[in-house]
Amino acid sequence: MISGQIHRWVAYGRSALVVLLTLTAVQNGSLSAGGDYVALPSAAALACGLALLLPRGPWWLAPALTTAAASVWGWPVLPLLLIALFDLAARRRGLAAVVCSAVALAANAVVQPTASLWTP
């Protein structure tokens, strides 16, 4: 009984964190797009946040979306990528987490967006 309640509160806390980081990513994405909220970086951040909130989605959906978004738009989506990588590690898919982070870093170095993962 108590264990079920703890798991429920952990799920609530994770969901609140994902919502907060998604809103922050939308804000930062809009700033990198010239202050326009209706832009591709903001839509990508929302898609990544929704994929992280799906309780029964395929295990690869959130990591794939966040890896692609971080590759193209850089650090505004980085916190969502880190949550996806942590989820992979918690599910004992460490190799997938390493591959996603390597792909995001390599693709970001090739694309060289204005908000790069390589420059602070």
DSSP file (Angstrom, degrees, kcal/mol; ACC not computed):
  #  RESIDUE AA STRUCTURE BP1 BP2  ACC     N-H-->O    O-->H-N    N-H-->O    O-->H-N    TCO  KAPPA ALPHA  PHI   PSI    X-CA   Y-CA   Z-CA
    1    1 A M     >        0   0    0      0, 0.0     4,-1.6     0, 0.0     5,-0.1   0.000 360.0 360.0 360.0 -50.6    0.0    0.0    0.0
    2    2 A I  H  >  +     0   0    0      1,-0.2     4,-2.2     2,-0.2     5,-0.2   0.878 360.0  56.2 -68.7 -36.3    2.7    2.5    1.0
    3    3 A S  H  > S+     0   0    0      1,-0.2     4,-2.3     2,-0.2    -1,-0.2   0.894 105.9  50.9 -62.6 -39.8    4.9    1.4   -1.9
    4    4 A G  H  > S+     0   0    0      1,-0.2     4,-1.8     2,-0.2    -1,-0.2   0.876 109.9  50.2 -64.3 -38.2    2.1    2.1   -4.4
    5    5 A Q  H  X S+     0   0    0     -4,-1.6     4,-2.1     2,-0.2    -2,-0.2   0.887 109.8  50.5 -67.5 -38.6    1.6    5.6   -2.9
    6    6 A I  H  X S+     0   0    0     -4,-2.2     4,-2.3     1,-0.2    -2,-0.2   0.924 109.9  49.8 -65.2 -44.0    5.3    6.3   -3.2
    7    7 A H  H  X S+     0   0    0     -4,-2.3     4,-2.1     1,-0.2    -1,-0.2   0.870 109.5  52.4 -62.6 -36.4    5.4    5.2   -6.8
    8    8 A R  H  X S+     0   0    0     -4,-1.8     4,-2.2     2,-0.2    -1,-0.2   0.915 110.5  46.8 -65.9 -42.7    2.4    7.5   -7.5
    9    9 A W  H  X S+     0   0    0     -4,-2.1     4,-2.4     2,-0.2    -2,-0.2   0.850 110.4  53.2 -69.2 -33.4    4.2   10.5   -6.0
   10   10 A V  H  X S+     0   0    0     -4,-2.3     4,-2.5     2,-0.2    -1,-0.2   0.914 109.3  49.1 -64.9 -41.8    7.3    9.8   -7.9
   11   11 A A  H  X S+     0   0    0     -4,-2.1     4,-2.4     2,-0.2    -2,-0.2   0.897 111.1  50.0 -64.1 -40.6    5.3    9.7  -11.1
   12   12 A Y  H  X S+     0   0    0     -4,-2.2     4,-2.5     2,-0.2    -2,-0.2   0.923 111.9  48.1 -63.0 -43.9    3.7   13.0  -10.2
   13   13 A G  H  X S+     0   0    0     -4,-2.4     4,-2.2     2,-0.2    -2,-0.2   0.904 112.0  48.6 -64.0 -42.1    7.1   14.6   -9.5
   14   14 A R  H  X S+     0   0    0     -4,-2.5     4,-2.6     2,-0.2    -1,-0.2   0.918 111.9  49.6 -63.8 -42.7    8.6   13.3  -12.7
   15   15 A S  H  X S+     0   0    0     -4,-2.4     4,-2.5     1,-0.2    -2,-0.2   0.905 110.6  49.8 -63.6 -41.2    5.6   14.6  -14.7
   16   16 A A  H  X S+     0   0    0     -4,-2.5     4,-2.4     2,-0.2    -1,-0.2   0.903 111.5  49.4 -63.9 -40.2    5.9   18.0  -13.0
   17   17 A L  H  X S+     0   0    0     -4,-2.2     4,-2.7     2,-0.2     5,-0.2   0.915 111.0  49.2 -64.3 -43.1    9.6   18.1  -13.8
   18   18 A V  H  X S+     0   0    0     -4,-2.6     4,-2.2     2,-0.2    -2,-0.2   0.910 112.0  48.6 -63.8 -41.7    9.0   17.2  -17.5
   19   19 A V  H  X S+     0   0    0     -4,-2.5     4,-2.4     2,-0.2    -2,-0.2   0.929 112.8  48.0 -63.5 -44.7    6.3   19.9  -17.8
   20   20 A L  H  X S+     0   0    0     -4,-2.4     4,-2.0     1,-0.2    -2,-0.2   0.923 114.6  44.9 -61.9 -45.4    8.5   22.5  -16.2
   21   21 A L  H  X S+     0   0    0     -4,-2.7     4,-2.3     2,-0.2    -1,-0.2   0.828 111.5  53.8 -70.4 -30.8   11.5   21.6  -18.4
   22   22 A T  H  X S+     0   0    0     -4,-2.2     4,-2.4    -5,-0.2    -2,-0.2   0.926 109.2  47.8 -67.1 -44.4    9.3   21.5  -21.5
   23   23 A L  H  X S+     0   0    0     -4,-2.4     4,-2.3     1,-0.2    -2,-0.2   0.891 112.6  49.5 -63.3 -38.2    8.0   25.0  -20.8
   24   24 A T  H  X S+     0   0    0     -4,-2.0     4,-2.8     2,-0.2     5,-0.2   0.900 110.5  50.1 -65.5 -40.5   11.5   26.2  -20.3
   25   25 A A  H  X S+     0   0    0     -4,-2.3     4,-2.6     2,-0.2    -2,-0.2   0.877 109.9  50.7 -66.2 -36.9   12.6   24.5  -23.6
   26   26 A V  H  X S+     0   0    0     -4,-2.4     4,-2.3     2,-0.2    -2,-0.2   0.927 112.2  47.7 -64.3 -44.1    9.7   26.2  -25.4
   27   27 A Q  H  X S+     0   0    0     -4,-2.3     4,-1.8     2,-0.2    -2,-0.2   0.942 115.6  43.4 -61.4 -48.6   10.7   29.6  -24.0
   28   28 A N  H  X S+     0   0    0     -4,-2.8     4,-2.0     1,-0.2    -2,-0.2   0.868 112.9  53.2 -67.1 -36.2   14.4   29.1  -24.9
   29   29 A G  H  X S+     0   0    0     -4,-2.6     4,-1.0    -5,-0.2    -1,-0.2   0.880 108.0  50.4 -65.3 -37.5   13.5   27.7  -28.3
   30   30 A S  H  <>S+     0   0    0     -4,-2.3     5,-3.0     1,-0.2     6,-0.8   0.879 109.2  51.5 -68.8 -35.8   11.4   30.8  -29.0
   31   31 A L  H ><5S+     0   0    0     -4,-1.8     3,-1.2     1,-0.2    -2,-0.2   0.890 109.7  48.9 -66.0 -38.4   14.2   33.1  -28.0
   32   32 A S  H 3<5S+     0   0    0     -4,-2.0    -1,-0.2     1,-0.3    -2,-0.2   0.698 108.1  56.5 -74.1 -16.7   16.6   31.2  -30.3
   33   33 A A  T 3<5S-     0   0    0     -4,-1.0    -1,-0.3    -3,-0.2     3,-0.2   0.155 132.5 -87.9 -97.5  17.8   14.0   31.6  -33.1
   34   34 A G  T < 5S-     0   0    0     -3,-1.2    -3,-0.2     1,-0.2    -2,-0.1   0.712  78.1 -58.5  87.6  20.9   13.9   35.3  -32.8
   35   35 A G  S   <S+     0   0    0     -5,-3.0     2,-0.6     1,-0.2    -4,-0.2   0.555  97.6 134.0  87.4   8.2   11.2   35.6  -30.1
   36   36 A D        -     0   0    0     -6,-0.8    -1,-0.2    -3,-0.2     6,-0.2  -0.833  38.2-167.6 -97.5 118.4    8.5   33.7  -32.1
   37   37 A Y  S    S+     0   0    0     -2,-0.6     2,-1.7     1,-0.2    -1,-0.2   0.814  81.4  69.3 -73.0 -29.5    6.6   31.1  -30.0
   38   38 A V  S    S+     0   0    0      4,-0.1     2,-0.3    -8,-0.1    -1,-0.2  -0.603  81.3 114.1 -89.9  77.8    5.0   29.6  -33.1
   39   39 A A  S  > S-     0   0    0     -2,-1.7     4,-2.1    -3,-0.1     5,-0.2  -0.910  80.2-101.9-142.0 165.6    8.3   28.2  -34.5
   40   40 A L  H  > S+     0   0    0     -2,-0.3     4,-2.6     1,-0.2     5,-0.2   0.875 116.5  54.8 -62.4 -40.8    9.8   24.8  -35.2
   41   41 A P  H  > S+     0   0    0      0, 0.0     4,-2.1     0, 0.0    -1,-0.2   0.904 110.0  47.6 -61.6 -38.1   12.0   24.7  -32.1
   42   42 A S  H  > S+     0   0    0     -6,-0.2     4,-2.2     2,-0.2    -2,-0.2   0.906 112.5  48.7 -67.7 -40.7    9.1   25.3  -29.8
   43   43 A A  H  X S+     0   0    0     -4,-2.1     4,-2.3     2,-0.2    -1,-0.2   0.891 111.0  50.9 -65.2 -38.9    7.0   22.6  -31.6
   44   44 A A  H  X S+     0   0    0     -4,-2.6     4,-2.5     2,-0.2    -2,-0.2   0.902 109.2  50.7 -65.5 -40.2    9.9   20.2  -31.3
   45   45 A A  H  X S+     0   0    0     -4,-2.1     4,-2.4     2,-0.2    -2,-0.2   0.905 110.9  48.9 -64.2 -40.6   10.2   20.9  -27.6
   46   46 A L  H  X S+     0   0    0     -4,-2.2     4,-2.5     2,-0.2    -2,-0.2   0.906 111.0  50.0 -64.1 -41.1    6.5   20.3  -27.1
   47   47 A A  H  X S+     0   0    0     -4,-2.3     4,-2.3     2,-0.2    -2,-0.2   0.908 111.3  49.0 -63.9 -41.2    6.7   17.0  -29.0
   48   48 A C  H  X S+     0   0    0     -4,-2.5     4,-2.0     2,-0.2    -2,-0.2   0.918 111.6  49.2 -64.4 -42.7    9.6   15.9  -26.9
   49   49 A G  H  X S+     0   0    0     -4,-2.4     4,-1.3     1,-0.2    -2,-0.2   0.908 111.5  48.6 -63.5 -42.1    7.8   16.8  -23.7
   50   50 A L  H  X S+     0   0    0     -4,-2.5     4,-1.0     1,-0.2    -1,-0.2   0.891 109.9  52.2 -65.0 -38.4    4.7   14.9  -24.7
   51   51 A A  H  < S+     0   0    0     -4,-2.3     3,-0.3     1,-0.2    11,-0.3   0.874 108.6  50.9 -65.3 -35.6    6.7   11.9  -25.7
   52   52 A L  H  < S+     0   0    0     -4,-2.0    -1,-0.2     1,-0.2    -2,-0.2   0.784 110.1  50.6 -71.0 -25.9    8.4   11.9  -22.3
   53   53 A L  H  < S+     0   0    0     -4,-1.3    -1,-0.2    -5,-0.1    -2,-0.2   0.630  80.8 110.8 -86.8 -13.9    4.9   12.1  -20.6
   54   54 A L     <  -     0   0    0     -4,-1.0     3,-0.5    -3,-0.3     8,-0.1  -0.448  53.0-161.6 -63.1 122.5    3.4    9.1  -22.6
   55   55 A P  S    S+     0   0    0      0, 0.0    -1,-0.2     0, 0.0    -4,-0.0   0.824  84.8  26.0 -77.0 -28.8    3.0    6.3  -20.0
   56   56 A R  S    S+     0   0    0      2,-0.0     3,-0.1     3,-0.0    -2,-0.1  -0.093  88.5 126.6-128.2  36.1    2.7    3.5  -22.6
   57   57 A G  S    S-     0   0    0     -3,-0.5     2,-0.0    -6,-0.2    -6,-0.0  -0.361  73.4 -74.5 -84.1 171.2    4.6    4.7  -25.6
   58   58 A P    >>  -     0   0    0      0, 0.0     3,-1.3     0, 0.0     4,-0.5  -0.390  43.5-122.1 -62.9 145.8    7.3    2.7  -27.4
   59   59 A W  T 34 S+     0   0    0      1,-0.3     3,-0.1     2,-0.1    -2,-0.1   0.756 108.6  51.3 -64.4 -24.0   10.5    2.9  -25.4
   60   60 A W  T 3> S+     0   0    0      1,-0.1     4,-2.1     2,-0.1    -1,-0.3   0.574  88.5  82.4 -90.9 -10.0   12.5    4.4  -28.2
   61   61 A L  H <> S+     0   0    0     -3,-1.3     4,-2.5     2,-0.2     5,-0.2   0.951  93.2  41.4 -65.7 -53.4   10.1    7.3  -29.1
   62   62 A A  H  X S+     0   0    0     -4,-0.5     4,-2.6   -11,-0.3     5,-0.3   0.923 116.9  48.0 -64.5 -44.7   11.2    9.9  -26.5
   63   63 A P  H  > S+     0   0    0      0, 0.0     4,-2.2     0, 0.0    -1,-0.2   0.907 113.2  48.8 -62.3 -38.3   14.9    9.2  -26.8
   64   64 A A  H  X S+     0   0    0     -4,-2.1     4,-2.2     2,-0.2    -2,-0.2   0.931 114.3  44.8 -66.6 -44.2   14.7    9.4  -30.6
   65   65 A L  H  X S+     0   0    0     -4,-2.5     4,-2.6    -5,-0.2     5,-0.2   0.931 116.0  45.4 -65.4 -45.4   12.7   12.7  -30.6
   66   66 A T  H  X S+     0   0    0     -4,-2.6     4,-2.5    -5,-0.2     5,-0.2   0.858 112.2  52.1 -69.6 -33.2   14.9   14.3  -28.0
   67   67 A T  H  X S+     0   0    0     -4,-2.2     4,-1.9    -5,-0.3    -1,-0.2   0.935 112.6  45.1 -65.5 -45.1   18.1   13.2  -29.7
   68   68 A A  H  X S+     0   0    0     -4,-2.2     4,-1.8    -5,-0.2    -2,-0.2   0.915 115.0  47.7 -64.6 -42.7   16.9   14.6  -33.0
   69   69 A A  H  X S+     0   0    0     -4,-2.6     4,-3.1     1,-0.2     5,-0.4   0.911 113.1  47.0 -66.9 -42.3   15.8   17.9  -31.4
   70   70 A A  H  X S+     0   0    0     -4,-2.5     4,-1.3     1,-0.2    -1,-0.2   0.836 110.0  55.6 -68.6 -30.6   19.0   18.4  -29.5
   71   71 A S  H  < S+     0   0    0     -4,-1.9    -1,-0.2    -5,-0.2    -2,-0.2   0.901 119.1  31.0 -65.3 -40.0   21.0   17.6  -32.6
   72   72 A V  H  < S+     0   0    0     -4,-1.8    -2,-0.2    -5,-0.1    -3,-0.2   0.868 132.8  26.9 -89.5 -39.4   19.3   20.3  -34.6
   73   73 A W  H  < S-     0   0    0     -4,-3.1    -3,-0.2     1,-0.2    42,-0.2   0.516  90.8-155.2-110.0  -5.3   18.5   23.0  -32.0
   74   74 A G    ><  +     0   0    0     -4,-1.3     3,-1.5    -5,-0.4     4,-0.3  -0.385  58.2   5.9  79.4-143.4   21.1   22.5  -29.3
   75   75 A W  G >  S+     0   0    0     40,-1.6     3,-1.1     1,-0.3    -1,-0.2   0.676 110.6  73.2 -64.6 -23.5   21.0   23.3  -25.7
   76   76 A P  G 3  S+     0   0    0      0, 0.0    -1,-0.3     0, 0.0     4,-0.2   0.837 108.4  37.2 -59.4 -26.7   17.4   24.5  -25.3
   77   77 A V  G <> S+     0   0    0     -3,-1.5     4,-1.9    -8,-0.1     3,-0.5   0.439  90.2 100.0-100.0  -1.8   16.3   20.9  -25.6
   78   78 A L  H <> S+     0   0    0     -3,-1.1     4,-2.4    -4,-0.3     5,-0.2   0.872  76.5  54.9 -57.3 -43.5   19.2   19.4  -23.6
   79   79 A P  H  > S+     0   0    0      0, 0.0     4,-1.7     0, 0.0    -1,-0.2   0.885 109.1  48.9 -60.3 -35.4   17.3   19.0  -20.3
   80   80 A L  H  > S+     0   0    0     -3,-0.5     4,-2.1     2,-0.2    -2,-0.2   0.882 109.8  51.8 -69.1 -37.0   14.7   16.9  -22.1
   81   81 A L  H  X S+     0   0    0     -4,-1.9     4,-2.6     1,-0.2    -1,-0.2   0.900 107.4  53.4 -63.0 -40.0   17.4   14.8  -23.7
   82   82 A L  H  X S+     0   0    0     -4,-2.4     4,-2.3     2,-0.2    -2,-0.2   0.879 107.9  49.7 -64.9 -37.0   18.9   14.2  -20.3
   83   83 A I  H  X S+     0   0    0     -4,-1.7     4,-2.5     2,-0.2    -1,-0.2   0.919 111.3  49.4 -65.6 -42.1   15.6   13.0  -18.9
   84   84 A A  H  X S+     0   0    0     -4,-2.1     4,-2.1     1,-0.2    -2,-0.2   0.904 111.7  48.7 -63.3 -40.4   15.2   10.6  -21.8
   85   85 A L  H  X S+     0   0    0     -4,-2.6     4,-2.3     2,-0.2    -1,-0.2   0.892 110.7  50.6 -66.9 -38.6   18.8    9.4  -21.3
   86   86 A F  H  X S+     0   0    0     -4,-2.3     4,-2.6     2,-0.2    -2,-0.2   0.906 108.7  52.2 -64.3 -40.8   18.1    8.9  -17.6
   87   87 A D  H  X S+     0   0    0     -4,-2.5     4,-1.6     2,-0.2    -2,-0.2   0.911 109.2  50.0 -60.6 -41.9   15.0    6.9  -18.4
   88   88 A L  H  <>S+     0   0    0     -4,-2.1     5,-2.8     1,-0.2    -2,-0.2   0.928 111.6  47.8 -61.6 -44.2   17.0    4.7  -20.7
   89   89 A A  H ><5S+     0   0    0     -4,-2.3     3,-1.4     1,-0.2    -2,-0.2   0.885 109.4  53.1 -64.9 -37.8   19.5    4.1  -18.0
   90   90 A A  H 3<5S+     0   0    0     -4,-2.6    -1,-0.2     1,-0.3    -2,-0.2   0.807 107.8  51.6 -67.1 -28.5   16.8    3.3  -15.5
   91   91 A R  T 3<5S-     0   0    0     -4,-1.6    -1,-0.3    -5,-0.2    -2,-0.2   0.273 121.6-109.7 -89.2  11.3   15.4    0.7  -17.9
   92   92 A R  T < 5S+     0   0    0     -3,-1.4    -3,-0.2     1,-0.1     3,-0.2   0.871  82.3 127.3  61.6  41.1   18.8   -0.9  -18.2
   93   93 A R     >< +     0   0    0     -5,-2.8     4,-1.7     1,-0.1     3,-0.2  -0.464  19.2 147.7-118.4  55.7   19.3    0.3  -21.8
   94   94 A G  H  >  +     0   0    0      1,-0.2     4,-2.3     2,-0.2     5,-0.2   0.851  67.6  55.7 -62.4 -38.5   22.7    2.0  -21.2
   95   95 A L  H  > S+     0   0    0      1,-0.2     4,-2.4     2,-0.2    -1,-0.2   0.901 106.9  50.5 -63.4 -40.2   24.0    1.2  -24.7
   96   96 A A  H  > S+     0   0    0      2,-0.2     4,-2.6     1,-0.2    -1,-0.2   0.882 109.6  51.7 -63.9 -37.4   21.0    3.0  -26.2
   97   97 A A  H  X S+     0   0    0     -4,-1.7     4,-2.3     2,-0.2    -2,-0.2   0.905 110.7  47.6 -65.4 -41.6   21.7    6.0  -23.9
   98   98 A V  H  X S+     0   0    0     -4,-2.3     4,-2.4     2,-0.2    -2,-0.2   0.911 112.8  48.8 -65.5 -42.0   25.3    6.2  -25.0
   99   99 A V  H  X S+     0   0    0     -4,-2.4     4,-2.7     2,-0.2     5,-0.2   0.922 111.2  50.0 -64.5 -43.9   24.4    5.9  -28.7
  100  100 A C  H  X S+     0   0    0     -4,-2.6     4,-2.4     1,-0.2    -2,-0.2   0.920 112.8  46.2 -61.8 -43.7   21.7    8.7  -28.3
  101  101 A S  H  X S+     0   0    0     -4,-2.3     4,-2.3     2,-0.2    -1,-0.2   0.900 113.6  48.5 -68.1 -38.5   24.2   11.0  -26.6
  102  102 A A  H  X S+     0   0    0     -4,-2.4     4,-2.6     2,-0.2     5,-0.2   0.907 112.7  48.1 -66.5 -41.0   26.9   10.3  -29.2
  103  103 A V  H  X S+     0   0    0     -4,-2.7     4,-2.8     2,-0.2     5,-0.3   0.916 111.8  50.1 -64.8 -42.8   24.5   10.8  -32.1
  104  104 A A  H  X S+     0   0    0     -4,-2.4     4,-2.0    -5,-0.2    -2,-0.2   0.925 114.4  43.8 -62.6 -44.5   23.2   14.1  -30.6
  105  105 A L  H  X S+     0   0    0     -4,-2.3     4,-1.7     2,-0.2    -2,-0.2   0.917 116.7  45.7 -67.7 -43.4   26.7   15.5  -30.0
  106  106 A A  H  X S+     0   0    0     -4,-2.6     4,-1.6     2,-0.2    -2,-0.2   0.933 115.4  45.6 -67.2 -45.4   28.1   14.4  -33.4
  107  107 A A  H  X S+     0   0    0     -4,-2.8     4,-2.9    -5,-0.2     5,-0.2   0.871 111.4  53.5 -66.4 -35.2   25.1   15.6  -35.4
  108  108 A N  H  X S+     0   0    0     -4,-2.0     4,-2.2    -5,-0.3    -1,-0.2   0.846 106.8  52.1 -67.8 -32.9   25.1   18.9  -33.4
  109  109 A A  H  < S+     0   0    0     -4,-1.7    -1,-0.2     2,-0.2    -2,-0.2   0.847 114.0  43.8 -69.4 -32.9   28.8   19.4  -34.3
  110  110 A V  H  < S+     0   0    0     -4,-1.6    -2,-0.2    -5,-0.1    -1,-0.2   0.916 118.7  41.6 -76.8 -44.6   27.9   18.9  -38.0
  111  111 A V  H  < S-     0   0    0     -4,-2.9    -2,-0.2   -40,-0.2    -3,-0.2   0.878  86.7-161.9 -71.5 -38.3   24.8   21.1  -38.0
  112  112 A Q     <  -     0   0    0     -4,-2.2    -3,-0.1    -5,-0.2     4,-0.1   0.964  12.6-167.6  52.5  65.9   26.3   23.8  -35.9
  113  113 A P    >   -     0   0    0      0, 0.0     3,-0.6     0, 0.0   -40,-0.1  -0.203  35.6-104.1 -72.6 172.1   23.1   25.6  -34.7
  114  114 A T  T 3  S+     0   0    0      1,-0.3     2,-0.7   -82,-0.1   -41,-0.1   0.852 122.0  47.1 -66.8 -33.4   23.1   29.0  -33.1
  115  115 A A  T 3  S-     0   0    0    -42,-0.2   -40,-1.6   -83,-0.0    -1,-0.3  -0.593  90.4-177.3-104.5  67.4   22.5   27.3  -29.7
  116  116 A S    <   -     0   0    0     -2,-0.7   -41,-0.2    -3,-0.6     3,-0.2  -0.199  35.9-134.8 -68.9 154.1   25.1   24.6  -30.0
  117  117 A L  S    S+     0   0    0      1,-0.2    -1,-0.1   -47,-0.2   -12,-0.1   0.659 105.0  57.9 -75.1 -17.6   25.7   21.9  -27.4
  118  118 A W  S    S+     0   0    0    -10,-0.1    -1,-0.2   -13,-0.1    -9,-0.0   0.679  98.8  60.4 -91.1 -19.6   29.4   22.5  -27.8
  119  119 A T              0   0    0     -3,-0.2    -1,-0.1     1,-0.1     0, 0.0  -0.921 360.0 360.0-113.1 135.2   29.5   26.2  -26.9
  120  120 A P              0   0    0      0, 0.0    -1,-0.1     0, 0.0    -3,-0.0   0.509 360.0 360.0 -71.3 360.0   28.4   27.5  -23.5
